[in-house]
Amino acid sequence: MLKSKAVVIKWAICVILPILVVLIPLSETFTIGIRSFLALTVLIISVFATGVVAPPAVALLMPILYVIVLGTSPGAAFAAWTQPIPWMVLGSFILSFGLEKTGLIRRTALRCVIFLGGSYLAIIIGIIIAGGIVSLVITDLSAKAVLFGTFGLSICKVLKLELGNKATGGIAIASLIATLDPGTLFMHGSTNRIVPLGLAEAAGMTHPTWLGYLSHMFVPHLIFIALCTFVCLIMFKTTKEQKASFLEAKGNLSQELKAMGPMSIDEKKLIVISALLLIGVVTSEVHKIAIPWLFLLAGVVLLLPGIKIVAPPELGKCNIPFVIVVASFLSMGAVAGSVGFGPFLAGIAAPLIAGSTHLVVGGIFVFGFIINLVLTPLAAYSAFTGSVVEIAQTLNVNPLPLVYTWAITFEQIIFPFQFVPVLIIFGYGMISFKDIVLFNVAKLLISFVCILTIYIGWWYLIGIL
């Protein structure tokens, strides 16, 4: 009975919100085209956010509804399928599955922790360093959350730690940081970088090169990760007894690594493929092959008869439905541009945040945080990234720092249910709800302060602000 009431309430929300949009009076700037687009988009996002219809079904319906209801050309409604981003996501998902299937990622994470000494500090830092290594080849945040959540829980079991205490909470937070944050160090390290940068490019921003992005983000974000790690260690201190068990852990972790046996042929193949992929990514400015096609090529190589790390029937385990979701939500941005939604929103927002650089960048952060309370990152990126570029152009500001800030904002949440990767980590039971909320609040404040000081200072220093 309660479940049926909840479904009715969700459908009511999905119906009432677009009706409210339709009731907004038209003006010279708020045209019938913008209102129709906004009403239909609010309906789509509401259905997606409430989960009353499966996400892949919503994604497949979206471009069709834009064509039928708005009269959008099929070329605009299905534009994302001609762009490289969905194909990059597909390639990275196949690669992620291969890395998990062979156990190479788990072996790498274990070696990181053992190499750093096996203490509590070493385990926390080792997990986060492993997150950086994994981000070189895995972009899917949910896949990384499963990987590091599983790895963190296995460490807790090896150490015979009671779940929910400060020690396991620290391991959970290290797993969370490893999932979300090291990917920002590299342009291709997370779908939360790939998608907004692609949308911003479609809106007129010049896309940074791989090395250019590295020069823009690596130093300030590394400092941010270090601060988050420090706060983790302060908030989740261990007892003397727990410290003693951690000192004995190295042997247990070594046994776990030994139990995996020698490196398999498939693991060695993946090391070679991943190394070639990384070389290709770093040298993309030389050979001029776009990075997304390199990821797709790497994924396809895993399917080839001579390699066969991933069998064709296993493609169903590679999260293909999410590729459809990504493509359709990317198309939302193209449709928004065709009806003039970006300039309309920029005309409203630009006067509110016009002024100093700190006000502009801080305003984008606050706007993103508010949007993140009601929309998933993918939906928010698709609906508003073009507008962020328009705001930068209106204010005569380089859009890159604003887009970087916009992307970072959506990884700063309060409650686990706001973001699927965070919910996955929380679901392993290593940390209490109160503790993960308190850390998320602390991380949010660190992020905001770092954006206004370290990031802006660095961007001024290198000349992109």
MOQUI-V43961 format. One record per helix or strand of 3 or more residues. SS is the DSSP state (H for helix, E for strand). FROM is the first residue (numbers start at 0). TO is the last residue. Records with the same first field share a line. If there is no record, write none. Layout:
SS=FROM-TO, FROM-TO
//
This chain:
H=1-21, 31-49, 54-69, 73-76, 78-81, 83-101, 103-114, 119-134, 140-157, 165-179, 181-184, 190-201, 209-234, 239-246, 248-258, 264-281, 283-286, 290-300, 311-316, 319-338, 340-352, 356-371, 376-393, 398-408, 415-417, 419-426, 432-461
//
